Amino acid sequence: MLFFKKIPKLLRWILSIWTVFILLMTTGRLIFFWKYNAANIPFSGKAFLLGLRFDARYAGGLALLMLLLTALPILHPFKHKKAGRFWNILLTLSMSISFLFYAIDFYHYDYLHQRLNATVLNYLQDAGISFTMMWQTYPLLKIFILLLLLAIGISLFFAALLKRYQAEESFYKRSNIPVVIFAFLFFAYSVVGNIIYKPGQYPLRWSDAFTFNNDFKSQLALNPFQSFFSTLQFRTAAPNTEKVRSYYRLMAQQLGVEQKDSLQLNFRRDYKVTDTFTRKPNVVLVICESFSAYKSGLYGNPLNTTPFFKTMAEKGAFYEKCFTPAYGTARGVWSTITGIPDVSNPSTASRNPNAVDQQTIINDFKYNNFYFIGGSATWANLRGLLTNNINGLHLYEQGSFSAGDIDVWGISDKNLFLEANKVLRAEKDPFFAVIQTADNHRPYTIPKEDRVEFKMLEFPKDSLRKYGFDTNEEMNAFRYTDHCFQKFMEAASKEAYYDNTIFVFVGDHGIRGNAANMFPAVWTQQGLTCEHVPLLFYAPKLIAPRKVSEICSQVDILPSIAGLAKINYSNNSFGRNLFDTNRIGIKPVSFIIDHDNHSIGVINEAYYFVKSIDGKKQEMYSITNNDPIIYSPATISLKAHLDSMTTAYYETAKYLLYNNKKK
């Protein structure tokens, strides 16, 4: 203690502040570990140590600022007592902002299973809807009052701490310069995070958290400051035409382009049918909110959340290995409608005015087109994507229905389906209808009008977590989706259009979570649960039942529907007809981009190849078992091929976002 008092009290005061912030962030990490460790991953000392280094850089930054500002006599709290007011305000503000960041971070992770990052700023573009959703889901008023009380307590704490140091006598009588230099270097090192002693070595970076090959440990190591401010630098890169050309031959071969032209970068494929239906079939495409494969009852989940959908899958063409190119509703809708993975970052492609002009295969049907969404189509500028690109679209959204809203997402999914059925049954000409659901989403509202017929269930918390759910509210919302499917299909089956309609069901995206009891560990650890969704083509009078284990993607949906309906169409984006038996020798892969982790990859029938967007880190994992990959000339060659495919898809997707103009 005597040694500590010999340190200049200014430095002791700054060191105390630094320690308080470190303790705060460490406590936040412990709470995070306790609250969100659904897979019961053992305590990781390495993750906590790396987390401490991330914490130290932000506490160190504040300490350096204090050290520099106190060099000014007017801001030195022990030479100018009025400076105490300035420091009390600054420190209270800093600590209050820290608490606010952690509060947002916890709810952000609770919502998306990702630490706070710059993509949260996208919600400001739909601020009204976002705020209403949060107000209906979280106790915002209580949180605000708690933060206000914390700010008052923090102010009193820092004022008392400074007063105590001001009252102390300084024991340090010699020159302060060597000690101040040492303190400066210590705090500077904590900010850098690494000792830079050779060329090519970098300071501590956000991506260092993803060296554990375990998604939860990586999330655990981060803090909201690191994840948020690091992701601010990621913006949509302009297409690199030269890179697209360098991978053109590989991409053109994969897509089946016949008229290859690397100079003009032609990706167009024209498909003609030799015969057609006497009566063209209708199409109903259902894009299902957060329809995670592992949470459903089709992959061995004993909670049996989707009994009706499982029955339909047994009577239709069910694709059990379908992946969305990215996470997020807007990105899922974009990929489905345009056939292009949404590689825009951090904002979605639908919000980009320069990418709003897109060709879609829907227009090749020359049908009457409908889009049904229970809420507002202004969310993520979906209205711009839909109305600007789908010919003659009849858009039904919030305010178009007789049913009343139940929450921020508008009317219930059951009423959305039934209202859509009323519209479609009146159609005399062939139609293409898209129905976008929303109830499997916070605030997980189950309408009172359905509580008698739809029976709520409860499972023990350990069972919920074991099979992919956090709460019974979430689980019942997933079950309610299945209930809504049933009510829709029962209503539709009574209509004249039913027998001549192709129904397609696909998730807009999955959700990160614990799938260890249904799939190999890599599905959970590498976040494949975020993109893995069921895909079902259902038309008992038109499609023979089958279960398909071939890898496919959301971008394959429209070409496949066109193939089933025997429609002549042109495809200038990605995607293939899953029912085309003539594509021999081309092994399918599904492209995946993780905007939160800044990684890209492809998945084939046996492996998942993933690498950072900058290419500095890459890995290949088995998706069929937990065994490590034994590298041989064959697997090394395959890894190199998947690496090239990943880059080819990514660069081509960036290019096509701006070069898939309507015909």
N, C-alpha and C positions, 0 to 999 in steps of 0.2 A: 504494500500500500504506500509506503514511504517513497519507493522508486516511482510509482505512478504519479505521486504528488510533485516529484521533481521535474516532471514534464511540464512545459509551459501550459498554464490553465486554458489558454486559447485552444491549443491543440487537444487538450483533454476534453474540452467542451465539444469540439468538432468530432473527435473520435467517439464520444458518447452518442452524438446524433447519428453517426455512421452505424454504430452498433444497434441503435434503436430500429433503424430502417432494415438492417440485416435480420434482426429478430422478427420484425413484422413479416418480411417476405418468407422467412423460414417457416413461420407459423402458417402462413398461407399455403405453403407447399405441403405441410403436414395435414392440413384440413383437406386439401385437394386429394392427397393419397388416401385418406380415410373415407372420403365421401364418394369418390369416383372409381375406386378400384374394384370394378364389377367382376373382373376375371380372377380376383384374389391373387394377383402377382405378388411374390415375396418382396419385402423391403429391399430397395436397391440403394446401397451406399454410394455407388458410382453416379447414379442419377441425381441423388441429393447433393453430392459433392459438385457435380457439374452445375446443378441449380444454384448452389452457393456462389459459384464463380459468376453466373449470370446476375445474381442479386447484387454481388459486390461491385459490379461495373456501374450500376445505377446509383447505389449508395455512394460509391467512389466519385461519381460525377458531381453529386451534390456536395460532397466534402471538398472537392477541388474548387467548386464555385465559392464555397464559404471561405476557403483559404485565400483565394484571390481577392474577394470583396473586402475581407477584413484587413487587407493591406492598406486600404483607404482609412485614415484615422477617423473620419466621420462615421464609418460603418463598423469600427472596432468596438464591440460591446463592453470591453473593459477599459477603454480610454474615453468613450463617449456613451454615457449611459442611455441617452435617448435612442441610440442605435438599437437598443433592445426591442423597441416597438417594430422596427423594420424586420428584425430577425424572427420575431414572434409571428408576424403576418406571413413571411415567406415560408417558414417551416410548417406552420399550420396549413397553409395552402398546399405545400408539397405533400404532407402526410394525408391530407384530405383527398387530394387527387389520387394518391396511392390506394386509399381505401375504395375510392370510386372505381378505379381500374380493376381492382380485385373483385369487387361486387359484379361489375359487368362481365369480367372474365369467367366467374363461376357460373353465372346464368347463361353466358354464351356457350360454355362447355356443356352445361346441362341441356341446352337446346340442340347443339350441333355436334357435340363430342369433339370439339376442337378448341384449343386455346384462342383467346382473343387475337384477332389479326385484322389487317387492313380491309379485308372484304366486308367487315361490319359497316364500313362507310357506305356501301351500296344501299343499305337500308335507309339512309338519309334521303335517297332519291324517291323513296316511297314513305316519307316520314309519317304521314297520317295513318296509313294502314299499319306500319310497323309499331307505332306508339300504341294504337288501339289493341293490337295483338298482345303487346307486353302488358298493357293495363289489365286486359282480361285474363292474363296468365299468371302474372307475378304481383305480389303486394307492393307496388311501387310507392304508395304513400307511406307505408311503414318503413320501407327502405330509405326514403328521403328523410323521414324524421330521425331514423337511427343514424344516418350519416351526419345530420345536423348536430345531434347530440355528441357524436364522436368528434366533430370539429370543435365544439366548445370544450370538450375534455382535453383534446390535443392542445388547444391554445393554453389552457391552464397548466398542462404538464410542461410545455416548453418554456412558459414564463417562469415556472417554479424552478426548472432545471437551470436556466440562465441565472436567476437570482441567487441560487446556491453557489454557482461558480463565481459570480461577482463578489460575493461575501467572503470568498476564500482569499487567504494571503498567498502570494506567489512564492514558492520555494526555489524557483529557478532563477539564479542570479547571474549566470554567465550568458554569453552570446547565444541568441536563439537561432542564428542562421543555419548551423549544421542540422539541428533538429527539424527546422522548418523544411529544409531541403529533403531530409529523409522522409518526412511526412508527405511532401509533395510527390516524391517518387513512389511511395507506398500506394497512395490513392490513384496515381497515374497508372500503376501496374494493375490495380483492381479494375480500372476502366478498360484497359487493353485486354486483360484476361490471359494473355500469353506473353512469354518473353521472346521478342523477335530477335533471333540471333543468327539467322541465315536467310539468304534470298529465297523467296517463294513461300515463306511461312507467314501466316496471317494472324491478325488478332482473333480473339474468340468470336465466333459467328453463330447466328441462329441455327444454321445447318448442322453445327456440331452436336446438337441434341439428337440428331437422327443417325447416330453411330451405334445405337443399341440394337437395331433390327427388331425393336419392339415398340409398337405405337404408343402404348400407355407410358412406358418409361421415358420416351421422348417427350411426350406431353408433360410428364411430371417434372422433367428437368427445366422446362421453360418457365418464364414468368410473363405476365401480360405485357410488361413494358418491352421485353425483348421480342416477343412474337409480333406485337402490334407495330412497333417502329421499324423493325427489320422488313416487314412485308410492305411497308409504304413505298419502298424503292422498286417493287415489281409492278411494271406497267406492261400493257400489251405492246409487244414488239412489232414493228412493221414487217410485212412479209419480205423474206430474203429470196428474191427470184433466182439467184444463182444457186442457192442451196436446193431450191425446188427442182431446178434443172438437173442438178447432180444426182438427185434421187428419182428423177422422173421415170426412167426405164423400170426400176424396181416397183414403183408405185403403179405405173400403168399396167404392168404385168399382173400385179396383185388384184387390180380392179377389173381387169379384162378389157382394157381399151384396145380396140382394133385399129383405129386410125391414129397411130402414135405420131406425135409431133412435139418434140422437146423444145423447139423454138417458140411455137405458139402456146405451149403447155396445154395441149388438148386433153381433157379428161372425160369428154362427152362419150356416152355409150347410148346407142339407140336400140330399143328392143321392140320387135314386131311379132305379133301373134298370127298364126296361120288359121286359127279358128277362134270363135268367140261364143259367148252365151247368147241364146235366143233372148233371154231376159237378163239384163246386166244385174249383178248382185250389188246390194247396198253394202256400205261399210260403216261400222261403228267402232271407233278406236277409243279405248278408255285409257287415259294416262292417270295412273293411280299414285296418289301422294304417299311418299316414303314407304313404298311397298317392298320392304327388304325380304329377300329370299329366305334367309335363315330364320326370320320371325314367323314365317308362314307355316302351314302344316304340310308342305310338299317335300320337305327335306328331312323329315324325321323329328321335327320339334314336337315333343309330347304335349305341349299346351294346346295343340290342335286349334289354332286361332282361325283357320280358314277352311272349315269342312265343306262348305258349298263350292268354293273355288277349286278345291281338290277334286270334287266330283266332276266339275266341268273339265278340269285338266285331263281326267281319265277318258273323256269323250272327245277331246280336241287334239290339236297338234301342240304339244307342250315342249318348249325349249328350256331345259333346266340349267343351261349355262349361258344365260344372256347377261351382258354387262352394259351399263351406261358409260359413255365416254368420260363423264365428269359427275361431280356431286352438285346437287342444287336443282330446284324445280325449274327455274328459268332456263338453266343449261340443258336440262332433260327435254323440255319442250322444244328448245332450239334444235337439238340434235335430231329429235324425232321428225320435226317438220321440214328441216333443211337437209338432213343427212350429213351434216358437217359437225364434228366435235367442237364444242365451244371452248376454244383455247384462249379466249380473251382473259386478261387478268390485270387488276383485280375485279374490274367491272365486267358484267356479263355482256355477251355479244348483242343481246336484245336491247341493251341500253346504248349501243354504239350507233349514232346516226349514220356513220359511214358504211355500216354493214347491214342496214335495214332492208336493202333491196336484195331479195333472195329468190331463186327458183325453187319450187317445190313440186314433187311428183303428184301431189293432190290435184293440181290443175290439169294434168294429163287425163284424168278420169272424165272431165267435162260433165261432172255431176252437179247437183245442188249441194252446196257446201254449208255446213253448220259447225259452230263451236260453242259448247256449253261450259260455263264456269260459274260456280256459285257465288264467287266474290267479284271483285273488280278486275277487269283486264288491264287496268293501268299498272298493276304490279309488274315491276321489272320491264315496263314498256312492252308487255306481251301484245297489247293492242296494235302497236306499230308493226311488230313482226307478222301478226295474223292478218290484219286488214290490208296491209300494204302488199302482201304476197299471195294470199289465197283469193282467187277470183270469185267475185260475187258472194262473199262470205256473209252468212247470217249469224251475227254474234249475239249470243244470249248471255248476259252477265247480271251482276247485282242491279236490281231495279227492273229487270225484264220479267220477273217471275211473280206468280200469285202468292207463293209461299213466303213467309217472313224470315228475316235473318235470325240466325241463332248466335252468331259471334262475328268477329272481324272478317272471317272468311265467307260470310254471306249465308245462304240457305244451307240446310243439311244436305249431305250427299244423297240420302234417300230421296228427298224432294227434288234434288237436281236431276237424278235419274228419271223420276216419274214425270217431271216437267218436260224433260227431253223426249220421253216416250210419247207424250201428248202431241208434241210438235211433229215427230217423225211419223207417227201413224197417219197423219193427214197428208203426207207426201205421196203423190202419184208417180213422180219420176224418181229415178235412182238418186240416192243421196250418199254423201260422205260426211259423217258426223264425228266430231271429236268431243269427248266428255272428259273434263279435267276435275278430278276429285280433290278434296281438301281436308276432310274431317280427321284423317289419320295424321294430325298435326296439332301442336299446342294451339289452343288450350284444351284439346281433347274433349270437345263438347259432345255429349250424347243427348239429343233432344228429349225433353220430357214426354213428348207425344209417342216416343218409341220405347219408353222404359217398361211398358207392360209386355210387349211382344219380344223385345230384345232383353234378355236376362243378363244382368251384370254378374261377372264371376270374380272371385278373389283367390289368389294363390299366395303361398308364403313368399316372403321377400327373397329367401335363398333360392327358391325354385324359379322365381321371375328372373333373377340375375343369371342363374345357370343357363337359362334358355333365351337370353337376349333382351329382356325387358328391365326397365328401371322401376316402374310402378305399375300398379293394377290399372290406373287410369290410362296409361299408354297401351297396356295389353288389351283393355276393353275397346279402346279406339280402333285398334287393329282388327279386333273381332267385329266391330261395328261396320268396318269397310266391307267385310265378307257378307254381313247381313244386308248391306245396301246392294251388293252385287246380286244377291238372291232376289230381293224385291224387284230390282230392275228386270232381271231375266224372266221372272214369273210374269211380270206385266207385259214384257215384250213378246213372250211366247203366245200371248192371246191375240196378237196383232197380225195383220195380213203380211206385213213386211218381214216377219221373223224368219220364215223358212228360206228366204232368199237374201239373207244378210250374213256378212262375215263380221263376227265380233272379235276384236283384238284387245287383249288386256296386257299392259306392261307398266312397270313401276317407273316413275319419273327419276328415281334414284333410290339407293338403299340408305342405311344408317349404320355408322360405326357401332360396334358393340361386340359382346362376347359370343362368338359362334363356335367355340372350341369343342362343344359337345355334338356338333353336326358336321364340322369340316376340319381339315388339318389346320395346325396352328397358324400358318402363314395367312390364312383368310382373315384372322383376327388381327395378327401382329402387323400386317402390311395394309390393313384397312380395305381389303377387297369386299368386305361386307357393305361398304359404302356405295359400291357400284353394281353389286350382284342383285338382279331382280328377276322375278318370274316373267316369262313371255308366253302367252297363250293365243293361238288362233282357233276360234270356236265357231263351227258352222256344221252341225251334224248332217245336214243334207248335201253339203258341198265338200267337206274335208274329212278324210278318214282319220280315226284316232291314231296317234303315235306319240311316243316319248323320245325326244331327240337330245343326245348328249353333246352334240357338236357346238363348238364355241360360236357365239353370234353376238350381235350388238344392236343397240337401239337404232343405229343408222340403217340397219337392214330391214326395218319394219315396212316402210313405204314401198320399196322395190318388191318385197314379198307379197304385200297386199295387191299390188298391181299385177304381179304374176298370177296370183290366185284368181283375180277378177278378169284375167285375160285382156289386159289393157295395153295398148301401145304406149310406150313412155320413153322419155329421155332422162338420163341420169348424168348430171355434171358434178356430182359430189361423191361421197363414199357410199357404201351400202351395196348389198347384193340380194338377189332373190333366193331366199332360203329353200324354196321349193324347186329350184332349177337343178335338175340332175345332170346337166351337160357340162358343168364346170368341173373338169377333171384335172387333177395335178396341182391345183392351187389350194394350199392348206390355209384355212381361215384363222385369222387372229383378231382379237378385239383390242382396240387402242384405248388407253386410260390415261387421263391427266388428273393429277391431284393438285389442285390450285393451292391448297393450304400447305402442303409439304414441298411444293415447287418441284414435283417429279412427273415424269412421263414414262410410259411403258406399254408393253403389249402382252397379252395373255393368249397362249395356245392351248392345245388339248392337255398338255402336261406341265407347262412351266409358266411362271410369271416373271418377265424381265422388266426391271424398273431402274431408272437412273435419274439423277438430278437434271434439271433443265440445262444447267451449265455443263453437264457431262463429266463432272469431276468425280462422281460416285456412281457406281452401277453394281447391281446384284441380280442374280437369277435364283428363283426358288421353285421347288416342286409344289404343285397345287394338289397332288394326289395323295401325298403322305408327308410324314414329318421327318423323313430321312434327309440328311444333307446330300447335296449333289456331288457325285463322284465325277470329277472332270476327266474327260478323255478327249481324243481328237474330235470325236463326234459331238460331244456336248460343248466343247470350245467353239467348234464351227457353228453350232446352233446358236450359241450366245451371241456370236458376232453377227449372225443373220438377224436375230431379233433386235439387236442394237441398231442395225441399219433400218429395219422396219419401223422401229420406234421413231427415229429421226425423220424418216420419210413421211410417216403419218403426221407428225407434228408440224413439219415445215409445209407440207401440202395443205393441212388444215388452216394454218395461218394465211396461206395464199388464197384458198378458196373462200374464206370469210369475205373477201373483197372482190372475188372473181367468180361468183356464182349468180350472176345477174339473171333476172327474169327474162324469159324468151319474148 
